[in-house]
Every structure is written in C-alpha cells, then in structure tokens.
Amino acid sequence: MNDIERNKRRIELEVEYNRAVQFAHDQNRDGLAQHLIAAMAQYKLAELATTPESRLAHLTCARTHESLVEERKKVLNAANALEGSDAQPEPAAPAAAEESPAADADKGKKGGRKTKDELYGFDPENCRVKEIPSVSFDDVIGSESTIAALRKAFRHNEELFKFRRLTELAPLASKPDHHLMYGPPGTGKSFLCKAIAHEVMTNFPNTEENPRNSAFFNVNSAEICSPYYAVPEKRLDALFHAAAQYNHCVICIDEMERLCPDRNGSGAEMTAVADAVAIVTRMLQLIDGVTGKCNAIILCATNYPWKVDKAMRDRLSSKLLLDLPNEEAKRRYLERNVGAFLGRTEEQQRQAIDTLLGSLAHASYRDLDTLAQSIQVAGLHKTIANHPGEYELDSFDPLDDRELSEQLAGIVIAYDEAYHARLNDPSRWSNF
C-alpha cells in the first residue's frame, strides 16, 4: 500500500469512526454495535499508524470503546434484574443499533439514566466546595489589587440580588463580572481560590430557610474535556445549570487554555479536546446567557493567557495578573512563617531575612513555601535535639547562617525571562 492509498484509507476510517461515535452518542450509549464499529475502526487506524505514539493512541481509544460496551452490558443486566425482567441486554450486532422513536421516548421518561450516560459520570455537585476553607483574604500576602477587584465584584453581585427593580432597569450593569487570573506557576492562584470560596460561603451562608444561597464550584478543565462527541458541551450545560440554582455563585475553572484553546492555533492547543471550536462556542454562549441564566461570577485561571481563545479573553473582561511577589511581599511572608526560627529579637530576624532575600530573586510563593517548610523542619529538629524531654517548650532555637545556607541550597528557582516578558505584555498575546 503506497502513501496515497494509505492516506485515503485513513480518511475513510476516520469518517467511519466519527459517524459511529455520533450515532452511539445520539442513542445515549445504548447503541453497543456503534461502539464496536468505532473500536474496529480504531484498530484498523492503528495498523496504518506511522509512529508508535499514534499507534498507541488509536489502540487506547479502541479499548475504551470496548470497555464502554462491557460497562453498558453490566448496567443493562442490573437494570433488568431490578425491574424483574428476563430480557437480555442489547445484542452487539449492527442491526440492533437502529431503535424506534418510541423506544427513545420511553428512555427519556425513565429519568436519571439518560443524563448520567450523557455526562459520562460527570456530576457538578462533585465540583462544589462543601466545607468552608480556613483560608481568607487576610491570609493572602500581596495581590492587593486583585483582592480589591474581586471584593468589588462580590459587592456588585450582592447589590444586583437585593435591588432587583433597579437591575431590571439597567440590563447592561446587571451582568456579573467575569475574571481571568493569569500568572506564572506558584504565584498563589489556587490559594486565592480558597480565599474566594471562604469569602463567598461566609458572606452568603446557606441556611435551612435558604439552602441555595451560595456555592463555589472549583472545576478543572480535565473534568470537562472528553474525547467523545458533544460530551464536553453537555458537561458545561450541566455545570451552568447547577450554578443557576444558587443566588450567589462563583465558578472557578483552572487550566483555561486547555478548555478554550485559541481557535486560530494548531497542534497541541487544538488537539487537547475533542472539538475545540464547539466547546469554545458553547462556553461563550453560556457566559453570555444565550442558553440560559448566567448569574454566576466566572473566574478562570491560566499560566498561558495567550493560549486562551481571544474571544474568551474578551468575554472575561477583568484581567488579574498574579505575578511573582515583590521584595516587600516576600519579607512579609518570611516574617509571618519563619521569623521565630531566625532569631530571638526583631533585629536578628530582620538581618536574617535580609540575608535570605538576597538569594530569593525571582522566587515564587511556592518557592517561599518550600523554603519556609524546610526552615521550620530544621528549626523544630534542632530545638528538640537541644532540649530533650522538655515537652512544654514554646519557642525555637534560631538557625545560624550555616544552617540557613543549607536550607537555601535545596531551593531551585526557575525563571524564564522570555515567558515573563510576554506575560507582562498583553500586546504579544495575539498572533494576528
């Protein structure tokens, strides 16, 4: 088989596979035959693959379809047993893939099975934060402008809820604020999300009289993405529908560049999800409220804002940069977390912190956290070794310069100058 014939055959198999997947989806995964057809198409594509990576990808996809067939058979057997029916599960034959409209209507009337199958196990309630985090805005060091912007958004959302008549008269002002948090890894985006959840759940508590007053949904893009046709869009629909049930709600989506990659991009940005164009379009519709009520504040996080689709960046009108901490923020962090391990007087602690700061240029909060943990462990062990049996101690023996140098030696600070230059220059985010 020459290259031309190979490419032609590959295209035919891909069309066959996509058609089978779409039919299986339209039949709510009851079309076992279509999954088997899709699996066979993937096995044939694996035979035509030219690289080990693509061959492995096709084989993995084929085995996934086969596992879906086995899972569906188990579900049908269990359902038949509960209903007291002696009927057998749908045979895996091509003729069985065709079902009548009446059968589809009956399945729709039965309730939860259809929705559960369509979402492939995704449940928005699993993404909702149940317990109020102990972290608050007061625990966040630095990022004052970001915190101020978020507090303003929460206050605006509360006013929209209370003054409903004025909200109706000002439709443009009644839209909730949406934010894009971006910055290097380790600059506190996840930590800030905990503080936001604390702020929302504390200021708008759920009570017995009002059990749906507030909610915070913490979603990772991997939970939404799926290789199956139209499943990510249905998961997004379910997420926004669940959020609309609450008076005050925040949806926090991490790794936004994976969920909504640049539609003008290519390569990994476009293959990270099954159909990037459809997912970005659906997300834009949901945020705009085209497909339902969107009363939630959308908070998206990314390390690579230029990889997020431009239209999505425009919808997220507020851009919040969480950059590397400045010297004052690093000093406050060290004073709070390791001051007691650096000296017995404030002057000794100040001098030790000055020494540490000289070696922490371009350090992130994660680097500071790693260093603080190392210093606390070393200080704890030193104090215990110097005072065996004194179990009521309430202070630590300070570390000397040599011991601090040993802790600093274990900290590797990574700094990409080109990355940070692009991060701080939004004009370089677009390629067009």
Buried (B, 14 or more C-beta within 10 A) or exposed (E): EEEEEEEEBBEEBEEBBEBBBBBBBBBBBBBBBBBBBBBBBBBBBBEBBEEEEEBEBBBEBBEBBBEBBEEBBEBBEEBBEEEEEEEEBBEBEEEBBEBEEEEBEEBEEEEEBBEBBBBBEBBBEEBBBEEBBEBBBEBBBBBEEBBEBBBEBBEBBBEBBEEEEEBEEEEEEBBBBBBBBBBBEBBBBEBBBBBBBBBBBEBBEBEEEEEEBBBBBBBBBEBBBBBBBBBBBBBBBBBBBBBBEBBBBBBBBBBBBBBBBBBEBEEEBBEBBBBBEBBBBBBBBBBEBEBEEBBBBBBBBBBBBBBBBBBBBEBBEBBBBBBBBEEEBBBBBBBEBBBBBBBEEEEEBBBBBEBBBEBBEBBBBBBBBBBBEBBBEBBEEBBBEEEEEEEEEEEBBBBEEEBBEEBBEEBEBEEEEEEBEBBEEBEEBEEE
